[in-house]
Structures are given as structure tokens and as C-alpha cells.
Amino acid sequence: MKLLEKDTYLKILNNNLALISFVTGLSFLLTSVATAKINTIVLFQPPPEEERPENTEGAASRQNKQCFQDWFVTEQQKHTSDRLKLTAVVPDSNYGLTVSVRPTFWVYLPQTSAKQAILSIQEEGINPHWQQSINLSGKAGIMGIKLSDDAPALEIGKNYRWAVILVCGTRPNPNDPVVAAWIKPVDESQFIDSQLPEKTMLERAAWYAQKGIWYDALDILIAAKKSDNWNNIWVKYLQSGGLDEIANKPIISELKSNKD
């Protein structure tokens, strides 16, 4: 082989080796990124005990948290597939943090004849904060109630007890079923992470969940419903909060407030 031909051959060989090395490295990087996204785990870590109000117990059960007419039908139809009751989508501690001053409150609503529900928010103690009514479609599923834009914002650092009451008749009644839980808005800047804006939606949800910020992690997961392996991630998140019974229930769009 002539010298010129030998040099040309070596150059081609080196270029090919470099190309193979680049493609291999790129393939490994893409595989690692894809695997990282698929393997994202979102698990709730409760906030410190000192963050909680003195009493985080939920509301007392009324009619098994169903309207009487719905409970009666359920008892008559033992074969019904949906025997779950009104449930607040909150961790079993009944308490979580949020970085939003106008958060969305999520509940599991069983199939019901009730046409209306009421969201009631009370500052820790006896101070009422806000109340709004919500129109119901009667469908069963996990549904969100967004705090109205005209409602006063929640104050950072304060604990609030929120409740959802099903209005079983034409007007609210003390025997109407109700669920209640606690929420505390916190300043996001106290949880310093300069890389948070660069994270994927699932990574952000995982970051919030690790900080005890239940409500925002939940919102992000619902918004990221089209992500790969989403159902598995969603189920594990609800299970980490003790919500095994509703983990596979459908998610319905946000409920609409009644402006009338």
C-alpha cells in the first residue's frame, strides 16, 4: 500500500471510530434520559410535626359520607361497583403544604344525586375565611375545586381547615355528608433549589412531594397525565398518602363554582 493510500485509510478509519463512539455515547445519553423519566418516582414525605395544627382530624362521618338517598340505593344494590364514599384527596395525616395562595382542593366524589356542593375554608381557630358553592354533574371521580379568583388569598404561614359538603336537598343541612382536611401555604423560596425551573414536570412533582408539599405535587401530576408511565407514578403517589382505595379512580375536570 502506498504511503498516501495508507494515510487516507487511517483517516477514514479514525473518522469511522470517532463516529461510532459519538453515536454510542449519544445513544447511551438518550437511553439514560428516557430511563430517568420512566423511573421517576413521586412519593409523599409528611412535613415536620411542628408544622401541623393541634388537631388534624377529619369531619365526622354522616350517612357513610353519602346522601341518604344515595346510601339507600347503594345498600339495595349490593353489586354496585362504586361503594366508595366522599373522600378528601389528602394524605392520611389529613395535612399538607402548598406554595399556592389560591390552591385547588381535590376530592373523590362517588356517584351522587346531589346537584351542589359547598367548599368552606376556615382559618385555624374560629375565623371563617371563604365559602363557595359548586355545581355537580353526578359523575363519580376525582375532582378539583379551584379557589375562586374573587376569594381572599390564603396567607403564607397560616393553617386552614377546608371542607367539602354535599348538599343533599334543596338547601344545606347539618346532616349533609362532609369531608375536611388541613392546608398550610408556605413560601416556596424557603425550599431553595435553583434547578427547579429546569426540572421536568414529574421531577418537579417529586421535589414538591419530598418537601411535604402535597397539593402542588398533586396538581402537577394531574397536569402531566400524558407522561410515560404516568398511571404507575400516579398510583404510587396516592398510595404513599394512604389513598389506596381511590388510586385507580378516574380523574374528572375541575368542578365549576356557582356564580349565581
Summary of the structure (lengths in Angstrom):
residues: 260
radius of gyration: 25.2
end to end distance: 91.8
largest distance: 99.7
contacts: 738
relative contact order: 0.19
helix: 35%
strand: 20%
